[in-house]
Amino acid sequence: MKLDDRIHFISFSRNFGKEAAIFAGLEASNGNYVVIMDVDLQDLPKLLNEMYQAIKEEKYDCVATRRVDRKGEPKIRSFFARLFYRIINKISKVEIVDGARDYRFMTRQMVNAIISMKEYNRFSKGIFGWVGFKTKWIEFENIERAAGKTKWSFWKLFVYSIEGIAAFSTVPLAFVSFLGIIISILSLLGMIFIFIRTIVWSDPVSGWPSMICIITMLGGIQLLCLGIIGYYLSKTYLETKKRLIYIISVC
């Protein structure tokens, strides 16, 4: 077997996930230009020359790719993927392009900016947009992977999208605060209405079944709000622990 000294790999002590792998690769790189690319050939190698020319001749700091369709994906997954991009671009100050891939050609200054962000809870698509720099987008049609099957189930993608929203927007926290204010106002108006009705018409308070439904609904809303707040607190907790993003296993 012939060895090529130009090729290196990083072996983790366990699977730390895609985000850790991207960060490890960027941190280990030392060239003037760096490319992130999947090995399943869904990221077309033939685009590399066009990406390089855009960096060299058009003076871009990054050339990114996005797929213009989602052929081969289940329709329900495509629907929720588009919905995610609409939501996060509405509530976040960082633009995340619909259909954006991790396939990117970057200059050293952009890579240095990315690896300077040592946060444990990483969402690369948001980080790429947050650091800025002049970026050119190349569009291409989605193609089937050359081998293997994706390990990204619908549930994993859903959790990943929630992490992205929590990483680049605090709107959910503002939403639960606004929801609490609205419910408090409606409750106050309801109490005033019942008081006036009882004084004027001597109408006894009734409707216990509807009251139980309202109490149950409010209890669910409270648990939802606590869950959102707790999720942000858990992310803060993980950041304060200062855990390593990945651990290398020496072969």
N, C-alpha and C positions, 0 to 999 in steps of 0.2 A: 504493500500500500504506500503510495506516495503522499508525503505530507507537504502542506503548503503553509509556510510560516506567516503568510498574510491573513490566514483564517484563524480566528479565536472564538471560543465560546465561554459562557459563564454558566456554571452549574450551581443551582440553588440547593440548600439543605432540605428544602421541601418546595412544594408549589405555592409561591406567594401571590400568584395571580398575574394577569396581563399588565396591570398598571405598574407593578413592581418590576416586571421584566423590561418594560419600556424604559423606566427610570434607570435600571441597572445598565442597560445597553448605552443609553446616552451618557451616563456617568463614566463608563469605561472607554468611550470613544475619545480619540485625540486628533482627528483629522480636521481640516478646514471646512469640510462638508460632511453632513451626516444624513443618512436615509433610514427611515423606519419603514419596514416592509414585511408583510405576512409571507409565510413560506408555502401557502396553499395555492399560489399563483392566481388568486383573485385580485391581487395587486399586480397589474401588468408590468413586467420588466421593460417592455418596449417604450414605456413612457419616460424612462430614466434619462435618455438623451435630451428629450424635449424639456424636462425639468432642469437639467444641468444648463442648457442654453438660456433658460429664463433667469437662472441665478447669475450666470456670467455676463450675459449681454444686456439683459433688461434690468439688472441690478435689484432683483428681489432678494429678500432675506429668507423667504420660504416659498416653496411651491407645493401646494396641497392638492389632494384629489377628492372628488366627490362623485358618487354614482348617481346617474340621472333616473334610474329606475330600480325596481326591486324584484326583477324576474327571478323566479326560483324560490322566493320566500312565501310562506303562508300569508294569505291576505289579512288575517287578523293581526299578525305580527307587523306587517307593513303599515296597517292602519294606526296601531298604537305607537309605532316608531315616528310616524309623521306627527301624531298628536303630541308626543313628547317634545319634538323640536319646536312646535308652535308654542307650547306652554313655556318652555325654558327661555325662549327668546322674548316672550312677553314679560316675564318676571325677573330676568337677569340682565345686567348691564353688559355682559359679555356675549357677543354674537357667536352662536354655534350653528354652522351651516348644515342644513338638512342634507342627509346623505354623505356627510363628511367621513372620510376614512382616516385611519391612522397613517396611511401611506403618505409620507412627506419627505421632501428634500430641503434641508435646512443649512444655514450658515452657522459657523462656530459661535457667533455672538448670540444667536437665538437659542442655540443649545445650552450655552452657559447660563442664559437667563432662566431656562426651564429647570436645569438641575440645581440652580440656586434656591429653588422653592422646595424645601425639605418636608413639606407637609405629609403626614402619614396617610390621610384620606385623600387619595389622588383621583382626579377625573381629567385625563389628559386632553380630551377634546375642549374642555373649558380652559385648561391651563394654556394650551396653544393660542387660544383667542385672547386670554388675559394678558399675556406678555406682549402682545401686539406685534410689531414689525410688519414690513411690507410683504404681503402675501398674494400670490397668484393662484387661482383655482383652475384646475384642469378637470373637465367632466368626461366620464366614460360610462358605457353601459355595463351593468352588472353581469358577471359571468359565473358559472358554476366552479366550485373549487376543484382542483385537479385530483385530490385524494383526501380521504378521511371525511369525518362528519363533525359539524360544529358542536361544541360543548355548551354553547349559549342557549339554554332553554328559555322559554317565555318568562318564567319566574326569575331567572338570573338576570335577564335583561331588564325586567321591571325593577328589581332591587338596585341594579346599576343606575337606572334612570333616576331613582329616588336619591341615590348618593350624589348624582350630578346636580340635582336641584338644590340639595342641602349644601353642597360645596360652593355654589355660585349664586345663591339667592337667599335672602332672609324674608322674602315676601310671605312664606307660610306662617312665620311667627307674627307678622303684622296682620295676616288674615285672621288668625285665631283671636287676636286682641280685638279686632274690629267685630268679629262674630260675637264675642262676649259683650261688647257694648250694645250691639243691636238687640241681643236677647234680653239684656238687662232693661233696656228701654221698653221693649214689648211687654215684659213682665210687669213693669211699673204701670204702664197704660192699662194692662189687664186688671190689675188690682184696683185702680181708680174706677174702671168701668163697673166692676163687681160691687164696689162700695156704693157708688151712686145708684146703681140698680136696686140694691137692697134698701137704701134709704127712701128712694122715691116710690118704688113699686112694691116694696116689702117682698121681693122675690127671693125665696130661699136659695141658697147655693146648692146646685145639683150637678149631675154629670160626672159621677165618680169614674166610670170607665174611660171617658175622654181625658180626665185628669191623670189617670194612671198612664195612659199612652203618652201624654205630654211629659210627665216625669221621666218615663223611660227614654223618650227622645232626647230630653235635656241631659240625662245621664250618659247617653251615647255620645252626644256632642262634647261633653266634658272629657270623656275618655279619649276621644279623637284629639282634642286640644292638648291634653296631657301627653298623648303619644307623640305628637309633633314636637312639643317642647322637649320631651325626653330624648327624642332622636337627635336633636341638636346638642343636647347635653352629653349624650353618649359620644358624639364626634369630638366634642371639646375634651372629654375625658381621655379618649384615645390619643389626642394630640399632646396632652400634658404628660402622658406616660413616656413620651420620647422613645418609643420602640423603633428598632431598625426597620427600614422599609423592606429589606431583604437580607439574607445571610448566604454567603458563598460557601459551598462545599468544595474543598480542595481535593482534586482527583489524584 
